[in-house]
Amino acid sequence: MKKHPAPLALGILALMAGTFQEEAVRRALVIASHTDQETPQAAQPDWREFRSRQGGFSVLMPGTPQEQTEVKELPEVGRGETHLFVLASESGVYVAAYLDLPGLARQTQAFCDSFGKGFLKSIGEATAKGPGARS
């Protein structure tokens, strides 16, 4: 059985490549697209908790990811900061990310709903295009 990176992870990476951390994310996408080898269960790494205190989350990963942060000015919401945690290993590519967009708090609920739907649509479109796609 071949292992492939989760489509959502690729979608998030592709989305981030379009807006944040372009070069670093593209490298992770290339690694992800070439990580399709079989990994015997016994060779799987030990999973341990990775915690982002600033992001307010924790996840299990088979190692410690590298954090990449970028700040950008976004239309209508102002300053946005993305935090991308990427770990590439023989067993796959693992991603956790969060966006800090304090300007959304000043927007209407309708705007926030539309922003969220657009964000999710972008992830879906990026996933459908695959790792080699360009914006």
N, CA, C and O atoms as a MOPAC input file, in Angstrom:
PM7 MOZYME 1SCF
protein

 N      0.83800 1    -1.17300 1     0.00000 1
 C      0.00000 1     0.00000 1     0.00000 1
 C      0.88600 1     1.24000 1     0.00000 1
 O      1.78000 1     1.36500 1     0.83700 1
 N      0.64500 1     2.14400 1    -0.92300 1
 C      1.42500 1     3.36900 1    -0.98800 1
 C      0.79900 1     4.42800 1    -0.10400 1
 O     -0.42200 1     4.51800 1     0.02100 1
 N      1.65900 1     5.22700 1     0.50500 1
 C      1.18500 1     6.32300 1     1.34400 1
 C      1.32300 1     7.61600 1     0.56200 1
 O      2.33800 1     7.85700 1    -0.09200 1
 N      0.29200 1     8.44200 1     0.63600 1
 C      0.31400 1     9.74200 1    -0.01700 1
 C     -0.04800 1    10.80600 1     1.00900 1
 O     -0.84400 1    10.53500 1     1.90800 1
 N      0.50800 1    12.00200 1     0.90300 1
 C      0.15100 1    13.06900 1     1.82200 1
 C     -1.34100 1    13.35100 1     1.73900 1
 O     -1.94700 1    13.21400 1     0.67600 1
 N     -1.91300 1    13.73300 1     2.82600 1
 C     -3.34200 1    14.02800 1     2.86600 1
 C     -3.66000 1    15.18600 1     1.93300 1
 O     -2.92600 1    16.17400 1     1.91000 1
 N     -4.75000 1    15.08400 1     1.15600 1
 C     -5.11600 1    16.16900 1     0.23700 1
 C     -5.31300 1    17.50500 1     0.94000 1
 O     -4.96800 1    18.54600 1     0.38000 1
 N     -5.85400 1    17.50200 1     2.14300 1
 C     -6.05300 1    18.76400 1     2.83300 1
 C     -4.71800 1    19.43600 1     3.13200 1
 O     -4.58900 1    20.65300 1     3.00100 1
 N     -3.73400 1    18.64900 1     3.52900 1
 C     -2.41300 1    19.22400 1     3.79900 1
 C     -1.83500 1    19.84200 1     2.53700 1
 O     -1.26000 1    20.92900 1     2.58100 1
 N     -1.98700 1    19.15400 1     1.41700 1
 C     -1.50800 1    19.71400 1     0.15600 1
 C     -2.27200 1    20.97400 1    -0.20200 1
 O     -1.68800 1    21.93800 1    -0.69700 1
 N     -3.57100 1    20.97200 1     0.04600 1
 C     -4.38400 1    22.15200 1    -0.24000 1
 C     -3.94700 1    23.33700 1     0.59000 1
 O     -3.82100 1    24.45100 1     0.08100 1
 N     -3.71600 1    23.09900 1     1.86100 1
 C     -3.26700 1    24.18300 1     2.73500 1
 C     -1.91500 1    24.69900 1     2.27200 1
 O     -1.68600 1    25.90700 1     2.22100 1
 N     -1.01900 1    23.77800 1     1.93400 1
 C      0.29400 1    24.20400 1     1.45300 1
 C      0.17200 1    25.00200 1     0.16800 1
 O      0.83300 1    26.02800 1     0.00400 1
 N     -0.67500 1    24.53300 1    -0.75000 1
 C     -0.83600 1    25.24600 1    -2.01300 1
 C     -1.43900 1    26.62000 1    -1.78500 1
 O     -1.02700 1    27.59200 1    -2.41800 1
 N     -2.41300 1    26.70900 1    -0.88500 1
 C     -3.01000 1    27.99400 1    -0.57500 1
 C     -1.97800 1    28.92800 1     0.02900 1
 O     -1.87800 1    30.08900 1    -0.36700 1
 N     -1.21200 1    28.42600 1     0.98200 1
 C     -0.19300 1    29.24700 1     1.60900 1
 C      0.85600 1    29.66100 1     0.57500 1
 O      1.40200 1    30.76100 1     0.65400 1
 N      1.14000 1    28.78300 1    -0.39500 1
 C      2.11600 1    29.12300 1    -1.43600 1
 C      1.63800 1    30.30700 1    -2.24600 1
 O      2.44800 1    31.10600 1    -2.71600 1
 N      0.32000 1    30.43100 1    -2.41700 1
 C     -0.22300 1    31.53900 1    -3.18300 1
 C     -0.21800 1    32.84800 1    -2.42600 1
 O     -0.19500 1    33.91500 1    -3.04000 1
 N     -0.23800 1    32.78900 1    -1.09900 1
 C     -0.34400 1    34.02000 1    -0.33200 1
 C      0.81500 1    34.25000 1     0.63000 1
 O      1.16800 1    35.40000 1     0.89200 1
 N      1.40300 1    33.21100 1     1.15400 1
 C      2.45900 1    33.33200 1     2.16300 1
 C      3.53700 1    32.29400 1     1.88100 1
 O      3.25700 1    31.24600 1     1.30000 1
 N      4.73600 1    32.57600 1     2.28100 1
 C      5.83700 1    31.61800 1     2.31300 1
 C      6.00200 1    30.84200 1     1.00200 1
 O      6.15600 1    29.62100 1     1.02800 1
 N      5.97100 1    31.51800 1    -0.11500 1
 C      5.94200 1    30.84300 1    -1.40400 1
 C      7.06000 1    29.83400 1    -1.60300 1
 O      6.78100 1    28.67400 1    -1.90600 1
 N      8.29100 1    30.22400 1    -1.44600 1
 C      9.39600 1    29.31400 1    -1.74100 1
 C      9.44800 1    28.14000 1    -0.77400 1
 O      9.62600 1    27.00000 1    -1.20400 1
 N      9.29800 1    28.38800 1     0.50300 1
 C      9.35900 1    27.30800 1     1.49200 1
 C      8.22300 1    26.32000 1     1.29400 1
 O      8.42300 1    25.11000 1     1.40700 1
 N      7.04800 1    26.81800 1     1.00400 1
 C      5.89900 1    25.93400 1     0.80900 1
 C      6.04400 1    25.13600 1    -0.48100 1
 O      5.69500 1    23.95600 1    -0.51900 1
 N      6.54200 1    25.75100 1    -1.51400 1
 C      6.74300 1    25.01100 1    -2.77300 1
 C      7.71400 1    23.85100 1    -2.57300 1
 O      7.51600 1    22.76600 1    -3.12100 1
 N      8.77900 1    24.08700 1    -1.77400 1
 C      9.71500 1    22.99000 1    -1.48400 1
 C      8.99700 1    21.86200 1    -0.75000 1
 O      9.21400 1    20.68900 1    -1.05400 1
 N      8.14600 1    22.20700 1     0.20900 1
 C      7.40100 1    21.18300 1     0.94600 1
 C      6.45100 1    20.43500 1     0.01600 1
 O      6.27100 1    19.22600 1     0.16000 1
 N      5.84200 1    21.14400 1    -0.93700 1
 C      4.95200 1    20.48600 1    -1.89600 1
 C      5.72100 1    19.50300 1    -2.77600 1
 O      5.22800 1    18.41200 1    -3.06500 1
 N      6.91500 1    19.88000 1    -3.19700 1
 C      7.72600 1    18.98000 1    -4.01700 1
 C      8.07000 1    17.72800 1    -3.22300 1
 O      7.97100 1    16.61600 1    -3.74200 1
 N      8.47200 1    17.90100 1    -1.97400 1
 C      8.76300 1    16.74800 1    -1.11900 1
 C      7.52700 1    15.88300 1    -0.97000 1
 O      7.60500 1    14.65900 1    -1.07100 1
 N      6.38100 1    16.51700 1    -0.73000 1
 C      5.13000 1    15.77500 1    -0.53500 1
 C      4.75800 1    14.98400 1    -1.78200 1
 O      4.28500 1    13.85300 1    -1.67500 1
 N      4.96400 1    15.56200 1    -2.95600 1
 C      4.58000 1    14.87800 1    -4.17900 1
 C      5.48600 1    13.69900 1    -4.49700 1
 O      5.10300 1    12.81900 1    -5.26800 1
 N      6.68400 1    13.66700 1    -3.91700 1
 C      7.60700 1    12.56500 1    -4.15600 1
 C      7.66800 1    11.56900 1    -3.01700 1
 O      8.41600 1    10.59400 1    -3.08900 1
 N      6.89700 1    11.79500 1    -1.97100 1
 C      6.88900 1    10.89700 1    -0.82200 1
 C      5.74800 1     9.91100 1    -0.99600 1
 O      4.65200 1    10.12000 1    -0.47700 1
 N      6.01000 1     8.83300 1    -1.72900 1
 C      4.96200 1     7.84000 1    -1.95500 1
 C      5.50400 1     6.42800 1    -1.75300 1
 O      4.98000 1     5.46500 1    -2.31300 1
 N      6.53200 1     6.31900 1    -0.96700 1
 C      7.11600 1     5.00600 1    -0.73800 1
 C      6.38500 1     4.28200 1     0.37700 1
 O      5.72900 1     4.90200 1     1.21400 1
 N      6.50500 1     2.98000 1     0.38000 1
 C      5.90700 1     2.19300 1     1.44000 1
 C      6.77300 1     2.29300 1     2.68900 1
 O      8.00100 1     2.25200 1     2.61400 1
 N      6.11700 1     2.42300 1     3.83300 1
 C      6.81300 1     2.46600 1     5.10400 1
 C      6.25000 1     1.37600 1     5.98300 1
 O      5.08700 1     1.45200 1     6.37900 1
 N      7.04100 1     0.35400 1     6.30600 1
 C      6.53400 1    -0.71100 1     7.16100 1
 C      6.10400 1    -0.14800 1     8.51300 1
 O      6.69300 1     0.80700 1     9.01900 1
 N      5.07300 1    -0.75400 1     9.08700 1
 C      4.53800 1    -0.29000 1    10.36700 1
 C      5.63700 1    -0.19700 1    11.42900 1
 O      5.67200 1     0.76000 1    12.20300 1
 N      6.52700 1    -1.17900 1    11.46600 1
 C      7.58200 1    -1.18500 1    12.47500 1
 C      8.54300 1    -0.00800 1    12.30400 1
 O      9.15700 1     0.42800 1    13.27800 1
 N      8.68500 1     0.51900 1    11.07000 1
 C      9.61600 1     1.60700 1    10.82100 1
 C      8.98300 1     2.97800 1    11.03000 1
 O      9.66100 1     3.99900 1    10.91700 1
 N      7.69300 1     3.00800 1    11.33200 1
 C      7.02600 1     4.29300 1    11.52200 1
 C      7.58800 1     4.98300 1    12.75700 1
 O      7.83400 1     4.33600 1    13.77500 1
 N      7.79000 1     6.29200 1    12.67300 1
 C      8.36200 1     7.01800 1    13.79800 1
 C      7.37200 1     7.12400 1    14.95500 1
 O      6.16300 1     6.96900 1    14.77700 1
 N      7.90700 1     7.39000 1    16.13400 1
 C      7.06800 1     7.62900 1    17.29500 1
 C      6.42600 1     9.00600 1    17.16200 1
 O      7.08900 1     9.98500 1    16.81800 1
 N      5.15500 1     9.06500 1    17.43300 1
 C      4.43900 1    10.33100 1    17.38700 1
 C      4.51800 1    10.98300 1    18.75600 1
 O      4.39100 1    10.32000 1    19.78500 1
 N      4.72600 1    12.27700 1    18.75300 1
 C      4.73900 1    13.01700 1    20.00900 1
 C      4.02100 1    14.35000 1    19.80700 1
 O      3.82100 1    14.81700 1    18.68500 1
 N      3.65200 1    14.92800 1    20.91700 1
 C      2.87800 1    16.16100 1    20.86600 1
 C      3.75000 1    17.34600 1    20.46700 1
 O      4.83500 1    17.55200 1    21.01100 1
 N      3.25300 1    18.11600 1    19.50900 1
 C      3.83700 1    19.41300 1    19.18200 1
 C      2.82100 1    20.45500 1    19.63000 1
 O      1.64400 1    20.37100 1    19.28000 1
 N      3.26600 1    21.41900 1    20.38900 1
 C      2.36300 1    22.42800 1    20.94400 1
 C      2.79300 1    23.82500 1    20.50800 1
 O      3.96200 1    24.19700 1    20.62300 1
 N      1.83100 1    24.58700 1    20.01000 1
 C      2.05900 1    26.00200 1    19.72000 1
 C      1.28500 1    26.80000 1    20.76400 1
 O      0.06400 1    26.93000 1    20.68100 1
 N      1.99200 1    27.31900 1    21.72300 1
 C      1.31900 1    28.11800 1    22.76700 1
 C      0.70800 1    29.37200 1    22.16600 1
 O     -0.41500 1    29.74900 1    22.50100 1
 N      1.45700 1    30.01800 1    21.27300 1
 C      0.95600 1    31.24800 1    20.65000 1
 C     -0.27700 1    30.96300 1    19.79200 1
 O     -1.22000 1    31.75400 1    19.77600 1
 N     -0.27100 1    29.83300 1    19.07800 1
 C     -1.40800 1    29.46900 1    18.23700 1
 C     -2.55200 1    28.84100 1    19.01400 1
 O     -3.67600 1    28.76700 1    18.51700 1
 N     -2.27200 1    28.38600 1    20.23500 1
 C     -3.31700 1    27.80600 1    21.07100 1
 C     -3.76600 1    26.42900 1    20.61200 1
 O     -4.94700 1    26.09700 1    20.72000 1
 N     -2.83300 1    25.61300 1    20.09500 1
 C     -3.20000 1    24.27200 1    19.66100 1
 C     -2.05100 1    23.30300 1    19.90600 1
 O     -0.90700 1    23.69800 1    20.13000 1
 N     -2.39500 1    22.03400 1    19.85500 1
 C     -1.36900 1    20.99100 1    19.87300 1
 C     -1.80300 1    19.89300 1    18.92300 1
 O     -2.99600 1    19.65500 1    18.73500 1
 N     -0.82100 1    19.22300 1    18.32200 1
 C     -1.05900 1    18.12300 1    17.38800 1
 C      0.00300 1    17.05600 1    17.62900 1
 O      1.04400 1    17.32200 1    18.23000 1
 N     -0.27500 1    15.85800 1    17.15500 1
 C      0.72500 1    14.79600 1    17.19100 1
 C      1.47400 1    14.79100 1    15.87100 1
 O      0.86600 1    14.84200 1    14.80200 1
 N      2.80500 1    14.72800 1    15.94800 1
 C      3.65100 1    14.64900 1    14.76100 1
 C      4.81000 1    13.71300 1    15.06300 1
 O      5.18400 1    13.52800 1    16.22100 1
 N      5.38000 1    13.11900 1    14.00700 1
 C      6.50700 1    12.20200 1    14.21400 1
 C      7.85000 1    12.92700 1    14.26700 1
 O      8.84700 1    12.41200 1    13.76200 1
 N      7.88700 1    14.08400 1    14.85600 1
 C      9.10700 1    14.87700 1    14.97000 1
 C      8.73700 1    16.32000 1    15.25200 1
 O      7.57100 1    16.63800 1    15.48700 1
 N      9.72300 1    17.18200 1    15.22900 1
 C      9.48500 1    18.60300 1    15.49800 1
 C      9.47600 1    19.37700 1    14.18400 1
 O     10.47600 1    19.38500 1    13.46600 1
 N      8.36200 1    20.02400 1    13.86300 1
 C      8.29600 1    20.77200 1    12.60200 1
 C      9.06200 1    22.07800 1    12.66700 1
 O      9.35300 1    22.59100 1    13.74700 1
 N      9.38000 1    22.60600 1    11.50700 1
 C     10.02700 1    23.91100 1    11.37900 1
 C      8.93100 1    24.95800 1    11.21700 1
 O      8.02200 1    24.78100 1    10.40500 1
 N      9.00800 1    26.03500 1    11.97200 1
 C      8.01800 1    27.10900 1    11.85400 1
 C      8.48200 1    28.14000 1    10.84900 1
 O      9.64800 1    28.53500 1    10.82600 1
 N      7.54700 1    28.56500 1    10.02000 1
 C      7.78900 1    29.63900 1     9.06100 1
 C      6.67500 1    30.65900 1     9.27600 1
 O      5.49600 1    30.30500 1     9.29100 1
 N      7.04900 1    31.90600 1     9.43900 1
 C      6.08100 1    32.96400 1     9.71300 1
 C      6.24000 1    34.06300 1     8.68300 1
 O      7.35400 1    34.41000 1     8.29000 1
 N      5.10900 1    34.60900 1     8.25000 1
 C      5.15000 1    35.73700 1     7.32600 1
 C      4.03100 1    36.70300 1     7.67300 1
 O      2.92700 1    36.29800 1     8.03600 1
 N      4.33600 1    37.98000 1     7.55500 1
 C      3.36000 1    39.03300 1     7.79500 1
 C      3.04900 1    39.69400 1     6.46200 1
 O      3.95300 1    39.98300 1     5.67800 1
 N      1.76800 1    39.93100 1     6.21100 1
 C      1.33600 1    40.55900 1     4.97100 1
 C      0.16900 1    41.49000 1     5.25300 1
 O     -0.62500 1    41.25700 1     6.16500 1
 N      0.07700 1    42.54600 1     4.45800 1
 C     -1.09500 1    43.41800 1     4.50600 1
 C     -2.13500 1    42.84400 1     3.54800 1
 O     -1.85500 1    42.61600 1     2.37200 1
 N     -3.32300 1    42.61900 1     4.06600 1
 C     -4.40000 1    42.04600 1     3.26900 1
 C     -5.50600 1    43.07400 1     3.07600 1
 O     -5.79000 1    43.84800 1     3.99100 1
 N     -6.13600 1    43.09800 1     1.90100 1
 C     -7.21300 1    44.06200 1     1.67000 1
 C     -8.34000 1    43.87900 1     2.69700 1
 O     -8.72200 1    42.75400 1     3.01700 1
 N     -8.84100 1    44.95400 1     3.18600 1
 C     -9.99800 1    45.03000 1     4.07900 1
 C     -9.78500 1    44.51300 1     5.49700 1
 O    -10.51200 1    44.92300 1     6.40200 1
 N     -8.81800 1    43.63000 1     5.72400 1
 C     -8.59700 1    43.14100 1     7.08600 1
 C     -7.27200 1    43.62100 1     7.66000 1
 O     -7.01900 1    43.44900 1     8.85200 1
 N     -6.43000 1    44.21400 1     6.84000 1
 C     -5.16700 1    44.74800 1     7.33200 1
 C     -4.10200 1    43.69000 1     7.50500 1
 O     -3.99500 1    42.74500 1     6.72200 1
 N     -3.31800 1    43.87200 1     8.54900 1
 C     -2.16000 1    43.01200 1     8.79800 1
 C     -2.60700 1    41.58200 1     9.10100 1
 O     -3.45700 1    41.34800 1     9.96100 1
 N     -2.02400 1    40.64800 1     8.38800 1
 C     -2.27100 1    39.22800 1     8.62700 1
 C     -0.95900 1    38.51200 1     8.83100 1
 O      0.04100 1    38.82200 1     8.18300 1
 N     -0.96800 1    37.56500 1     9.72100 1
 C      0.24500 1    36.81600 1    10.01600 1
 C     -0.07800 1    35.32400 1     9.90300 1
 O     -1.04000 1    34.83200 1    10.49400 1
 N      0.74100 1    34.62900 1     9.13800 1
 C      0.55000 1    33.18900 1     9.02100 1
 C      1.70100 1    32.46300 1     9.70500 1
 O      2.85400 1    32.89400 1     9.66500 1
 N      1.35000 1    31.36300 1    10.32400 1
 C      2.33900 1    30.50200 1    10.98000 1
 C      2.14800 1    29.11500 1    10.39100 1
 O      1.08800 1    28.50400 1    10.52700 1
 N      3.18400 1    28.63400 1     9.74100 1
 C      3.15300 1    27.34400 1     9.06800 1
 C      4.20300 1    26.45600 1     9.71100 1
 O      5.37300 1    26.82900 1     9.79600 1
 N      3.78700 1    25.28100 1    10.16400 1
 C      4.69200 1    24.32100 1    10.79700 1
 C      4.77700 1    23.11300 1     9.87500 1
 O      3.78000 1    22.42000 1     9.67500 1
 N      5.95300 1    22.85000 1     9.31200 1
 C      6.11700 1    21.79300 1     8.31700 1
 C      7.19300 1    20.81400 1     8.77400 1
 O      8.27300 1    21.20600 1     9.21700 1
 N      6.86800 1    19.54100 1     8.65400 1
 C      7.81800 1    18.46700 1     8.93400 1
 C      7.77700 1    17.50300 1     7.76500 1
 O      6.73700 1    16.89800 1     7.50200 1
 N      8.88100 1    17.34700 1     7.06100 1
 C      8.98500 1    16.38100 1     5.96700 1
 C      9.86900 1    15.23400 1     6.44100 1
 O     10.97900 1    15.44600 1     6.92900 1
 N      9.35700 1    14.02200 1     6.28700 1
 C     10.12600 1    12.85400 1     6.68700 1
 C      9.91200 1    11.74900 1     5.66300 1
 O      9.17700 1    11.93000 1     4.69200 1
 N     10.55400 1    10.60400 1     5.87800 1
 C     10.38800 1     9.47700 1     4.96300 1
 C      8.95100 1     8.97800 1     4.91500 1
 O      8.52100 1     8.41000 1     3.91200 1
 N      8.20900 1     9.18800 1     6.00000 1
 C      6.83800 1     8.68500 1     6.05100 1
 C      5.82500 1     9.66500 1     5.48800 1
 O      4.65400 1     9.31100 1     5.34500 1
 N      6.23400 1    10.89100 1     5.16300 1
 C      5.30000 1    11.85200 1     4.58500 1
 C      5.63100 1    13.27800 1     4.97500 1
 O      6.67400 1    13.55600 1     5.56600 1
 N      4.72400 1    14.17300 1     4.63200 1
 C      4.84900 1    15.57800 1     4.97500 1
 C      3.69900 1    15.91800 1     5.91500 1
 O      2.54200 1    15.60300 1     5.63700 1
 N      4.02700 1    16.55400 1     7.01400 1
 C      3.05100 1    16.87400 1     8.04000 1
 C      2.99200 1    18.39100 1     8.18900 1
 O      4.02500 1    19.06000 1     8.24300 1
 N      1.77700 1    18.92600 1     8.25400 1
 C      1.59600 1    20.37000 1     8.27200 1
 C      0.57100 1    20.75500 1     9.33000 1
 O     -0.46900 1    20.11100 1     9.47100 1
 N      0.87400 1    21.79000 1    10.05100 1
 C     -0.09100 1    22.45900 1    10.92200 1
 C      0.09400 1    23.94600 1    10.66000 1
 O      1.22100 1    24.40900 1    10.48000 1
 N     -0.98900 1    24.68600 1    10.63800 1
 C     -0.88400 1    26.11100 1    10.34800 1
 C     -2.01200 1    26.86400 1    11.02900 1
 O     -3.07100 1    26.31300 1    11.32700 1
 N     -1.75200 1    28.12800 1    11.26200 1
 C     -2.83500 1    29.01000 1    11.68600 1
 C     -2.57500 1    30.40700 1    11.14900 1
 O     -1.43400 1    30.80800 1    10.91800 1
 N     -3.66500 1    31.13200 1    10.95900 1
 C     -3.60400 1    32.51500 1    10.51300 1
 C     -4.06700 1    33.40300 1    11.64800 1
 O     -5.05400 1    33.10000 1    12.31800 1
 N     -3.36800 1    34.48400 1    11.86300 1
 C     -3.76000 1    35.46600 1    12.85500 1
 C     -4.20600 1    36.70700 1    12.08900 1
 O     -3.38200 1    37.43100 1    11.53100 1
 N     -5.51400 1    36.94500 1    12.06800 1
 C     -6.08500 1    38.06800 1    11.33200 1
 C     -6.92800 1    38.92300 1    12.27800 1
 O     -8.15500 1    38.83900 1    12.24600 1
 N     -6.29300 1    39.74400 1    13.11900 1
 C     -7.05200 1    40.52900 1    14.08900 1
 C     -8.04300 1    41.48700 1    13.43700 1
 O     -9.03800 1    41.85700 1    14.06000 1
 N     -7.79000 1    41.89300 1    12.19600 1
 C     -8.69600 1    42.80300 1    11.49600 1
 C    -10.06900 1    42.20800 1    11.23900 1
 O    -11.02100 1    42.95200 1    11.00100 1
 N    -10.19700 1    40.89900 1    11.28100 1
 C    -11.51500 1    40.28300 1    11.08200 1
 C    -12.46800 1    40.64700 1    12.21500 1
 O    -13.68300 1    40.67200 1    12.01900 1
 N    -11.92600 1    40.92700 1    13.39500 1
 C    -12.77700 1    41.26700 1    14.54000 1
 C    -13.52600 1    42.58200 1    14.31500 1
 O    -14.54800 1    42.83100 1    14.95500 1
 N    -13.02900 1    43.41300 1    13.42100 1
 C    -13.68400 1    44.69900 1    13.14700 1
 C    -14.68900 1    44.60300 1    11.99700 1
 O    -15.34100 1    45.58900 1    11.65700 1
 N    -14.81200 1    43.42500 1    11.40500 1
 C    -15.69200 1    43.25400 1    10.25600 1
 C    -17.05700 1    42.71400 1    10.69200 1
 O    -17.22900 1    42.23600 1    11.81300 1
 N    -18.00900 1    42.80400 1     9.78300 1
 C    -19.34900 1    42.27600 1    10.05300 1
 C    -19.32600 1    40.75300 1     9.98400 1
 O    -18.40800 1    40.15600 1     9.42200 1
 N    -20.34400 1    40.14000 1    10.56000 1
 C    -20.45300 1    38.68200 1    10.50300 1
 C    -20.56400 1    38.20600 1     9.05900 1
 O    -19.98000 1    37.18700 1     8.69000 1
 N    -21.31200 1    38.94200 1     8.24300 1
 C    -21.47300 1    38.56400 1     6.83100 1
 C    -20.12300 1    38.57100 1     6.11400 1
 O    -19.83200 1    37.67000 1     5.32700 1
 N    -19.29700 1    39.59000 1     6.38700 1
 C    -17.97300 1    39.65700 1     5.77700 1
 C    -17.13300 1    38.46200 1     6.21300 1
 O    -16.48900 1    37.81600 1     5.38600 1
 N    -17.13900 1    38.16700 1     7.51400 1
 C    -16.34800 1    37.05100 1     8.04500 1
 C    -16.80100 1    35.72100 1     7.44600 1
 O    -15.97300 1    34.87400 1     7.11400 1
 N    -18.12000 1    35.53700 1     7.30600 1
 C    -18.64000 1    34.31500 1     6.69500 1
 C    -18.16000 1    34.18900 1     5.25400 1
 O    -17.74400 1    33.11400 1     4.82300 1
 N    -18.22000 1    35.28600 1     4.51700 1
 C    -17.77900 1    35.28300 1     3.12500 1
 C    -16.27600 1    35.02700 1     3.02800 1
 O    -15.82500 1    34.26900 1     2.17000 1
 N    -15.51200 1    35.65400 1     3.90300 1
 C    -14.06100 1    35.46700 1     3.93900 1
 C    -13.73600 1    33.99900 1     4.19000 1
 O    -12.89100 1    33.42500 1     3.50300 1
 N    -14.39400 1    33.39000 1     5.16300 1
 C    -14.15900 1    31.98000 1     5.49000 1
 C    -14.51200 1    31.05600 1     4.34100 1
 O    -13.77000 1    30.11900 1     4.04500 1
 N    -15.64200 1    31.31300 1     3.68900 1
 C    -16.04400 1    30.47800 1     2.54800 1
 C    -15.04300 1    30.60700 1     1.40900 1
 O    -14.70900 1    29.61700 1     0.75800 1
 N    -14.56400 1    31.82200 1     1.16800 1
 C    -13.55600 1    32.02700 1     0.12500 1
 C    -12.25600 1    31.31600 1     0.44900 1
 O    -11.60700 1    30.75500 1    -0.43300 1
 N    -11.88100 1    31.34300 1     1.71200 1
 C    -10.67300 1    30.66100 1     2.16100 1
 C    -10.79200 1    29.16400 1     1.91500 1
 O     -9.88100 1    28.54600 1     1.36400 1
 N    -11.92600 1    28.57600 1     2.32900 1
 C    -12.12800 1    27.13800 1     2.13200 1
 C    -12.21800 1    26.78000 1     0.65500 1
 O    -11.72700 1    25.72900 1     0.24200 1
 N    -12.84400 1    27.64700 1    -0.14800 1
 C    -12.92400 1    27.40300 1    -1.58900 1
 C    -11.52000 1    27.39100 1    -2.20100 1
 O    -11.21600 1    26.55700 1    -3.05400 1
 N    -10.67100 1    28.31800 1    -1.76300 1
 C     -9.29500 1    28.37700 1    -2.26600 1
 C     -8.52400 1    27.10600 1    -1.93400 1
 O     -7.74700 1    26.61400 1    -2.75300 1
 N     -8.74000 1    26.57200 1    -0.72400 1
 C     -8.07800 1    25.32400 1    -0.34500 1
 C     -8.52100 1    24.20000 1    -1.26300 1
 O     -7.69500 1    23.42200 1    -1.74100 1
 N     -9.82400 1    24.11200 1    -1.51300 1
 C    -10.34200 1    23.06700 1    -2.40200 1
 C     -9.79600 1    23.19000 1    -3.81000 1
 O     -9.40200 1    22.19300 1    -4.41500 1
 N     -9.76800 1    24.39600 1    -4.33100 1
 C     -9.25000 1    24.60800 1    -5.68600 1
 C     -7.76500 1    24.28200 1    -5.76100 1
 O     -7.31100 1    23.67700 1    -6.73200 1
 N     -7.01300 1    24.67500 1    -4.75200 1
 C     -5.57800 1    24.39000 1    -4.74100 1
 C     -5.33200 1    22.89400 1    -4.65500 1
 O     -4.41100 1    22.38200 1    -5.29100 1
 N     -6.14500 1    22.18200 1    -3.87400 1
 C     -6.00800 1    20.73500 1    -3.75800 1
 C     -6.29200 1    20.06900 1    -5.09500 1
 O     -5.58100 1    19.15000 1    -5.50100 1
 N     -7.33200 1    20.53300 1    -5.77800 1
 C     -7.70300 1    19.95000 1    -7.07300 1
 C     -6.60000 1    20.15800 1    -8.11300 1
 O     -6.38300 1    19.29800 1    -8.96700 1
 N     -5.90500 1    21.29100 1    -8.04400 1
 C     -4.84100 1    21.57900 1    -9.00700 1
 C     -3.59800 1    20.73100 1    -8.76000 1
 O     -2.85400 1    20.43700 1    -9.69600 1
 N     -3.36900 1    20.33700 1    -7.52200 1
 C     -2.22500 1    19.49200 1    -7.19900 1
 C     -0.98400 1    20.29300 1    -6.84400 1
 O     -0.98200 1    21.52200 1    -6.92500 1
 N      0.07100 1    19.59000 1    -6.45000 1
 C      1.27100 1    20.24900 1    -5.94500 1
 C      2.06300 1    21.04600 1    -6.96300 1
 O      2.81800 1    21.93900 1    -6.57900 1
 N      1.91800 1    20.75700 1    -8.24600 1
 C      2.70500 1    21.48500 1    -9.25600 1
 C      2.00300 1    22.70700 1    -9.80500 1
 O      2.53000 1    23.36600 1   -10.70100 1
 N      0.81900 1    23.03000 1    -9.28700 1
 C      0.03100 1    24.13000 1    -9.83300 1
 C      0.62800 1    25.47800 1    -9.50400 1
 O      1.34400 1    25.64500 1    -8.51700 1
 N      0.32000 1    26.42000 1   -10.34300 1
 C      0.76200 1    27.80500 1   -10.11700 1
 C     -0.48300 1    28.66700 1    -9.97500 1
 O     -1.53000 1    28.38300 1   -10.55700 1
 N     -0.34300 1    29.73000 1    -9.18600 1
 C     -1.46600 1    30.66000 1    -8.96300 1
 C     -1.74400 1    31.48200 1   -10.20000 1
 O     -2.65100 1    32.31400 1   -10.19800 1

